[in-house]
Amino acid sequence: MITLLVAALALGPVQIPDNFLLTEKTARAPQSADDRAESWWRISDKTTAPLTLNPCGREHVSPANRSAVRTVVHGTSAPSHSSEQLVIHRSAGAARTALRTLLADARRCRTQPHGKPYSWAGDGRTRWVVTPTRTGDEAALMHLMMYDRLNKEWAPLLSGIVARKGRALMVYTGDQDTFGHSRAHAVRTLRKTAARMAAKVCALPSVCA
């Protein structure tokens, strides 16, 4: 009986407390009208929200294996954009499967002949580059690259990291205006941020057990 109770608790729903995400307190802070014209935030708890790293453009995800989701998106008039997302699954196996699905999407939709969101060189070809990294239990760095025909090189449009810790997936993304043009700096920032959340998420009941 005790074993069954422990198993039920381990697989039970987990709530994400308010202001738990690293950017959430700032996102919830009041803004003046002038500030909102320059910088804005969006917070969502939709359990069907796709991962913010979304190579195949999924519009929604089944909530069946998810316990809780919180997504924080930041945009500015620059324009620039970044995001933070925490997805608590009903089991570590479900979180592992979600990560595998994301990486499979990155392979399946690796290249796009008419890439979006834009092309400053009129070409628009994009490709996803994925590199395993050591954060949490498992993680991968993901870069959406676009071919700059003018300079004959691939340049990053978006950089992100997805990390798993127990039942939790955490995703961080940002563009060049967020991280600067140095890919190495983007990687350091992403790994450091994901590592902070990978340690913090274990405070939630049974997430890392």
C-alpha positions as CSV (number, residue, x, y, z in Angstrom):
1,M,0.0,0.0,0.0
2,I,2.8,2.4,0.9
3,T,4.6,1.6,-2.3
4,L,1.4,2.3,-4.4
5,L,1.0,5.6,-2.5
6,V,4.6,6.7,-3.2
7,A,4.1,5.8,-6.9
8,A,0.9,7.8,-7.1
9,L,2.5,10.8,-5.6
10,A,5.5,10.6,-7.9
11,L,3.2,10.5,-11.0
12,G,0.7,13.1,-9.6
13,P,0.1,16.6,-10.9
14,V,2.7,19.3,-10.0
15,Q,1.8,23.0,-9.8
16,I,4.3,25.6,-10.8
17,P,4.3,28.4,-8.2
18,D,3.9,32.0,-9.3
19,N,7.3,33.7,-10.0
20,F,9.1,30.3,-10.1
21,L,10.6,30.9,-13.5
22,L,13.7,33.0,-13.7
23,T,12.2,35.8,-15.7
24,E,8.7,35.6,-14.3
25,K,9.0,38.2,-11.5
26,T,10.2,40.8,-14.1
27,A,7.5,39.7,-16.5
28,R,4.7,40.3,-13.9
29,A,6.0,43.7,-12.7
30,P,3.8,46.6,-13.6
31,Q,4.9,48.6,-16.7
32,S,4.1,52.2,-17.7
33,A,2.4,52.8,-21.1
34,D,5.7,54.1,-22.5
35,D,7.6,51.0,-21.2
36,R,5.0,48.7,-22.8
37,A,5.5,50.3,-26.1
38,E,9.2,49.4,-26.0
39,S,9.1,46.0,-24.2
40,W,6.4,43.6,-23.5
41,W,5.8,40.2,-21.8
42,R,3.4,37.3,-22.3
43,I,2.8,34.6,-19.7
44,S,0.9,31.4,-20.4
45,D,0.0,28.3,-18.5
46,K,-1.6,26.5,-21.5
47,T,-0.7,22.8,-21.2
48,T,-1.1,22.4,-25.0
49,A,1.5,25.0,-25.8
50,P,4.2,23.8,-28.2
51,L,7.8,24.0,-27.1
52,T,9.3,27.4,-27.8
53,L,12.0,25.5,-29.8
54,N,9.7,24.3,-32.6
55,P,11.5,23.2,-35.8
56,C,8.4,21.8,-37.5
57,G,6.0,24.5,-36.4
58,R,3.7,22.5,-34.3
59,E,0.7,24.5,-33.3
60,H,-0.1,22.5,-30.1
61,V,0.9,19.5,-28.2
62,S,-1.2,16.8,-26.5
63,P,-1.5,17.6,-22.7
64,A,-1.9,13.9,-21.9
65,N,1.6,13.4,-20.5
66,R,2.0,16.9,-19.1
67,S,1.3,18.0,-15.6
68,A,2.0,21.7,-15.8
69,V,3.4,24.2,-18.3
70,R,4.5,27.8,-18.0
71,T,5.8,29.9,-20.9
72,V,7.2,33.4,-20.6
73,V,7.9,35.3,-23.8
74,H,9.6,38.7,-24.0
75,G,9.6,41.0,-27.0
76,T,11.0,44.4,-27.7
77,S,10.5,47.1,-30.4
78,A,14.2,46.5,-31.5
79,P,12.8,44.0,-32.6
80,S,14.1,41.2,-30.4
81,H,12.6,38.2,-28.7
82,S,13.4,35.7,-26.0
83,S,11.6,33.0,-24.1
84,E,11.6,30.8,-21.0
85,Q,9.5,27.7,-20.7
86,L,9.1,25.0,-18.0
87,V,7.2,21.8,-18.8
88,I,6.5,19.3,-16.0
89,H,5.6,15.9,-17.3
90,R,3.8,13.1,-15.5
91,S,6.9,10.9,-15.5
92,A,10.6,11.1,-16.4
93,G,9.9,8.8,-19.3
94,A,7.4,11.2,-20.7
95,A,9.9,14.1,-20.4
96,R,12.5,11.9,-22.1
97,T,10.1,11.1,-25.0
98,A,9.3,14.8,-25.4
99,L,13.0,15.6,-25.7
100,R,13.5,12.8,-28.2
101,T,10.5,14.1,-30.3
102,L,11.9,17.6,-30.4
103,L,15.3,16.4,-31.6
104,A,13.6,14.2,-34.2
105,D,11.7,17.3,-35.4
106,A,15.0,19.1,-35.7
107,R,16.3,16.4,-38.0
108,R,13.0,16.0,-40.0
109,C,12.6,19.7,-40.5
110,R,16.3,20.6,-40.5
111,T,16.3,22.6,-43.7
112,Q,13.6,24.9,-45.1
113,P,14.1,26.3,-48.7
114,H,12.0,29.3,-48.0
115,G,12.9,30.1,-44.5
116,K,11.2,32.4,-42.0
117,P,10.9,34.7,-40.1
118,Y,12.8,36.9,-42.6
119,S,15.9,37.1,-44.7
120,W,18.1,40.2,-44.9
121,A,19.8,38.9,-48.0
122,G,16.7,37.8,-49.9
123,D,17.5,34.1,-49.7
124,G,15.8,32.8,-46.6
125,R,17.2,29.3,-46.5
126,T,17.3,28.1,-42.9
127,R,18.6,25.0,-41.1
128,W,18.7,23.8,-37.5
129,V,22.0,22.8,-35.9
130,V,21.8,20.6,-32.8
131,T,24.6,19.9,-30.4
132,P,24.4,17.7,-27.2
133,T,25.5,19.5,-24.1
134,R,25.9,18.7,-20.4
135,T,23.1,20.3,-18.4
136,G,20.7,18.5,-16.1
137,D,20.2,14.9,-16.9
138,E,20.5,15.5,-20.7
139,A,20.4,18.6,-22.9
140,A,20.9,19.9,-26.4
141,L,21.8,23.3,-27.8
142,M,19.8,24.3,-30.9
143,H,20.6,27.1,-33.4
144,L,18.3,28.2,-36.2
145,M,20.8,29.4,-38.9
146,M,20.0,31.3,-42.0
147,Y,22.1,31.6,-45.1
148,D,23.3,35.1,-45.7
149,R,23.8,35.2,-49.5
150,L,25.4,38.6,-49.3
151,N,28.2,37.5,-47.0
152,K,28.1,33.8,-48.1
153,E,27.8,32.5,-44.6
154,W,25.3,30.9,-42.2
155,A,24.3,33.3,-39.5
156,P,22.2,32.5,-36.4
157,L,18.6,33.8,-36.3
158,L,17.7,32.0,-33.0
159,S,19.7,30.2,-30.3
160,G,18.2,28.0,-27.6
161,I,18.7,25.1,-25.2
162,V,16.4,22.4,-24.1
163,A,17.4,20.5,-20.9
164,R,15.7,17.7,-19.0
165,K,15.9,17.2,-15.2
166,G,13.8,14.3,-14.0
167,R,10.2,15.0,-15.1
168,A,10.9,18.6,-16.2
169,L,11.9,20.1,-19.6
170,M,13.2,23.6,-19.5
171,V,13.7,25.6,-22.7
172,Y,15.4,29.0,-23.2
173,T,15.7,30.9,-26.5
174,G,16.9,34.2,-27.7
175,D,17.9,36.0,-30.9
176,Q,21.0,38.0,-31.8
177,D,19.7,41.1,-30.1
178,T,19.3,39.0,-26.9
179,F,22.7,37.3,-26.9
180,G,24.8,39.4,-29.3
181,H,26.4,38.1,-32.4
182,S,28.8,35.8,-30.6
183,R,27.6,32.3,-30.8
184,A,30.0,31.3,-28.0
185,H,28.5,33.9,-25.7
186,A,25.0,32.7,-26.5
187,V,26.0,29.1,-25.6
188,R,27.6,30.2,-22.3
189,T,24.5,32.2,-21.4
190,L,22.1,29.4,-22.3
191,R,24.0,26.7,-20.4
192,K,24.3,28.9,-17.3
193,T,20.6,29.8,-17.3
194,A,19.4,26.2,-17.9
195,A,21.7,24.9,-15.2
196,R,20.1,27.4,-12.7
197,M,16.7,26.1,-13.5
198,A,17.8,22.5,-13.5
199,A,18.9,22.9,-9.9
200,K,15.8,25.0,-8.9
201,V,13.2,22.6,-10.4
202,C,14.2,19.9,-7.9
203,A,12.5,21.9,-5.2
204,L,9.1,20.9,-6.8
205,P,7.6,17.7,-5.3
206,S,8.8,14.5,-7.0
207,V,10.1,16.2,-10.1
208,C,13.7,15.0,-9.7
209,A,12.9,11.9,-7.5
